[in-house]
Every structure is written in C-alpha cells, then in structure tokens.
Amino acid sequence: MGFQIEHEKWMINHLKRRKGERLDALKRGHGYGNRLFIEKIWWPLVGHFHGLHPEYEVMDWRGRSYFVDFMWRVGALQIGLEIMDFGSHGQDRTKYRMDLNRGLFLQAQDCAIYYISLDELKENPTFILSALRNILSPYLTAELGVARAVRRPFSKIERDLMRAAIRHNRVLRPTAAARELELHPMTVIKYCRILEEKGKFRSVARGVSERVIYYEYVGSIQSPDLV
C-alpha cells in the first residue's frame, strides 16, 4: 500500500488507543514538521510504521512526563527522534537547557536520541535520509522485524521483574520494584514495556490521564523463561 493509506491507518490506530493528555499531545504535536519527516525520511527509509510511536510519552530525570516526537521500539531497542525548529527555542535558554538535559537523560537510560533540524529537513532531506540510513541500517535488514525481536531471549532484568511480579501476586509496581531490585525507576518502566510487548506483562491504567499505575504478569508461573 502507498504512504497516504498506511500513514492514515497508523494515525487512526494511535488515536483510537489514546485518551486524555496522551491523545491531546498527539493531536497537537503531529504537525507539519513531523508529517514532513514521516513522508520524506521515514517512509522511504523503512517502508512501514511497525514499532514507530508518534508523540511518545517518557519521564525526565525529575519524574515529569513529556513527549518525544517519535520513538522507534523494536524489542529492547529504543531510538527517539526529535524534529527541532530553530524558532521553537527563541531566546529561551531554560527551554533549550531542558531539551538537552532530557536527551542526555534518555541516553543514560539506553535510549538513543537524535535531533533533526526542520530547516535541514525542508532544504536538504537527502542528507538526513543518508545519515539515518547509516544509523539504522543494522536494524533494517530483511530478517529483522518486530516479531523476531520479540522472540529474543529474556534478559536478566526481564526475568527478575517477572519473578518480582509473581512474588507480589502477579502485580508489579515500578517504584516498589525499583527499590526491591536496586534499579532506577525509569529502567524498570523501560523493561516493563518491553515485557508488555513480549506478552508477559499487561499495563493497568487509571484516571482521566490513563497513566499506568502497575503491570500485571500474565505469563505462566512455570514458564521456562524464568529459569
């Protein structure tokens, strides 16, 4: 299918799945620059939208949520992409500082983050396409897809989280698990999301904002994955 049809299906799917602040962020954020990136860079490079999340909510180092323009998630791999407009910062040094701090924090959580100039995207998209092709090429081979990544063996942290959930009646609360396992809360949340993709966890949200408050273990207690 062509870009227009696939893009529309992708957006409808994400709009249907979101509520509250997450829905508002998607409606506000997926504007001209983001659409241009999708059409001129992502679609020619990848050819599908599997694992790509628009306006993806993450937490910063202060525990406050904000939305990355795009997050590509394939198994344990996380790559964030931010479309930066020169005018969006203006003379606001605080906003400039916060944006860079957030990117640094994400990279400390094993999430690569790449900043793309909107001006370059408009005037020289071939440069961006070439650069991202070199960056993403290890993950874009014909053999590597979401399904294969999901079948990868479970890491030690993933097994520890599954065991912790079992110990607590199949319920895992990220903050409590972080204390118990001596991990950073954002690390716990990251691996909980991976386990959700792998079909081992189910996120449970509450309230108008639909924030996830805990994860439920839905696998078998006797599963060999826990060994």
KOLVEXPA-405401 format. One record per residue (C-alpha): chain; x, z, y. Coordinates in steps of 0.25 Angstrom, whole numbers, padded with zeros to 4 digits. Layout:
REM KOLVEXPA-405401
R:sepa:east:up:north
R:A:X:Z:Y
...
END
This chain:
REM KOLVEXPA-405401
R:sepa:east:up:north
R:A:0000:0000:0000
R:A:0004:-0002:0014
R:A:0009:0008:0025
R:A:-0004:0010:0032
R:A:-0012:0013:0020
R:A:-0002:0022:0014
R:A:0000:0029:0027
R:A:-0015:0031:0029
R:A:-0016:0037:0015
R:A:-0005:0046:0017
R:A:-0010:0052:0030
R:A:-0024:0053:0025
R:A:-0019:0061:0013
R:A:-0011:0071:0022
R:A:-0023:0072:0032
R:A:-0032:0076:0021
R:A:-0023:0086:0015
R:A:-0020:0094:0028
R:A:-0028:0104:0036
R:A:-0026:0112:0049
R:A:-0013:0111:0056
R:A:-0007:0102:0046
R:A:-0018:0092:0048
R:A:-0017:0093:0063
R:A:-0002:0091:0062
R:A:-0003:0078:0054
R:A:-0013:0073:0064
R:A:-0005:0076:0076
R:A:0009:0073:0070
R:A:0007:0060:0063
R:A:0008:0051:0075
R:A:0016:0039:0080
R:A:0030:0043:0076
R:A:0026:0048:0063
R:A:0018:0036:0059
R:A:0029:0027:0064
R:A:0039:0034:0055
R:A:0030:0032:0043
R:A:0027:0018:0045
R:A:0041:0013:0050
R:A:0050:0022:0041
R:A:0044:0030:0030
R:A:0035:0019:0024
R:A:0046:0008:0024
R:A:0056:0018:0018
R:A:0047:0025:0008
R:A:0035:0017:0006
R:A:0026:0029:0003
R:A:0022:0043:0008
R:A:0023:0051:-0004
R:A:0029:0065:0000
R:A:0029:0062:0015
R:A:0021:0072:0023
R:A:0017:0070:0038
R:A:0018:0082:0047
R:A:0023:0091:0036
R:A:0022:0106:0039
R:A:0034:0114:0038
R:A:0039:0128:0043
R:A:0050:0130:0052
R:A:0060:0141:0052
R:A:0050:0150:0059
R:A:0039:0148:0049
R:A:0032:0139:0059
R:A:0025:0127:0054
R:A:0028:0113:0060
R:A:0026:0099:0055
R:A:0037:0089:0051
R:A:0033:0074:0054
R:A:0036:0070:0039
R:A:0040:0078:0027
R:A:0044:0070:0014
R:A:0043:0079:0002
R:A:0048:0074:-0012
R:A:0050:0085:-0021
R:A:0060:0095:-0015
R:A:0064:0084:-0005
R:A:0059:0087:0009
R:A:0062:0077:0021
R:A:0056:0079:0035
R:A:0055:0068:0045
R:A:0052:0071:0060
R:A:0049:0060:0070
R:A:0055:0064:0083
R:A:0050:0059:0096
R:A:0060:0062:0108
R:A:0049:0065:0117
R:A:0043:0076:0108
R:A:0054:0086:0112
R:A:0055:0082:0127
R:A:0063:0093:0133
R:A:0058:0104:0123
R:A:0071:0110:0118
R:A:0063:0120:0110
R:A:0055:0109:0102
R:A:0068:0102:0100
R:A:0075:0114:0094
R:A:0063:0118:0085
R:A:0062:0104:0079
R:A:0077:0104:0076
R:A:0076:0118:0070
R:A:0064:0114:0061
R:A:0072:0103:0056
R:A:0084:0111:0053
R:A:0076:0122:0046
R:A:0069:0111:0037
R:A:0082:0106:0033
R:A:0086:0120:0029
R:A:0074:0120:0020
R:A:0079:0108:0013
R:A:0070:0098:0021
R:A:0078:0087:0027
R:A:0072:0083:0041
R:A:0075:0070:0048
R:A:0071:0067:0063
R:A:0067:0053:0067
R:A:0067:0048:0081
R:A:0054:0042:0085
R:A:0061:0033:0094
R:A:0070:0028:0083
R:A:0058:0026:0074
R:A:0052:0017:0084
R:A:0064:0009:0088
R:A:0073:0009:0076
R:A:0065:0013:0064
R:A:0075:0005:0055
R:A:0086:0016:0058
R:A:0076:0027:0053
R:A:0072:0019:0041
R:A:0086:0017:0037
R:A:0091:0031:0039
R:A:0079:0037:0032
R:A:0081:0027:0020
R:A:0095:0033:0018
R:A:0090:0047:0019
R:A:0078:0046:0010
R:A:0084:0035:0000
R:A:0088:0046:-0011
R:A:0073:0050:-0011
R:A:0067:0036:-0011
R:A:0071:0030:-0024
R:A:0061:0023:-0033
R:A:0062:0034:-0043
R:A:0060:0046:-0033
R:A:0045:0049:-0029
R:A:0037:0061:-0027
R:A:0033:0062:-0042
R:A:0047:0062:-0047
R:A:0052:0072:-0036
R:A:0041:0082:-0040
R:A:0045:0081:-0055
R:A:0059:0086:-0051
R:A:0063:0100:-0058
R:A:0059:0112:-0051
R:A:0070:0119:-0042
R:A:0073:0134:-0044
R:A:0066:0137:-0031
R:A:0053:0130:-0036
R:A:0054:0137:-0049
R:A:0056:0151:-0042
R:A:0044:0148:-0034
R:A:0035:0145:-0045
R:A:0039:0157:-0053
R:A:0037:0165:-0040
R:A:0023:0160:-0039
R:A:0020:0163:-0054
R:A:0025:0178:-0051
R:A:0014:0179:-0040
R:A:0002:0174:-0047
R:A:0005:0159:-0044
R:A:0005:0161:-0029
R:A:0018:0159:-0021
R:A:0018:0163:-0006
R:A:0030:0156:0001
R:A:0034:0168:0009
R:A:0034:0178:-0002
R:A:0041:0169:-0012
R:A:0052:0167:-0001
R:A:0055:0181:-0001
R:A:0054:0183:-0016
R:A:0063:0171:-0019
R:A:0072:0173:-0007
R:A:0069:0159:-0001
R:A:0066:0154:0013
R:A:0050:0153:0014
R:A:0052:0138:0018
R:A:0060:0136:0005
R:A:0048:0142:-0003
R:A:0038:0134:0004
R:A:0046:0121:0002
R:A:0047:0123:-0013
R:A:0033:0127:-0014
R:A:0029:0114:-0008
R:A:0038:0107:-0018
R:A:0031:0115:-0029
R:A:0018:0111:-0024
R:A:0022:0096:-0025
R:A:0026:0098:-0039
R:A:0013:0104:-0043
R:A:0018:0118:-0045
R:A:0012:0125:-0032
R:A:-0001:0124:-0025
R:A:-0001:0127:-0010
R:A:-0012:0136:-0005
R:A:-0016:0136:0010
R:A:-0025:0144:0018
R:A:-0031:0144:0032
R:A:-0034:0133:0042
R:A:-0020:0128:0043
R:A:-0019:0127:0027
R:A:-0006:0134:0027
R:A:0000:0136:0013
R:A:0000:0151:0010
R:A:0005:0151:-0004
R:A:0007:0142:-0016
R:A:0001:0143:-0030
R:A:0009:0140:-0042
R:A:0001:0130:-0051
R:A:0011:0127:-0062
R:A:0011:0133:-0076
R:A:0018:0147:-0077
R:A:0024:0142:-0090
R:A:0030:0129:-0083
R:A:0044:0125:-0087
R:A:0046:0122:-0073
R:A:0048:0137:-0070
R:A:0060:0138:-0080
END
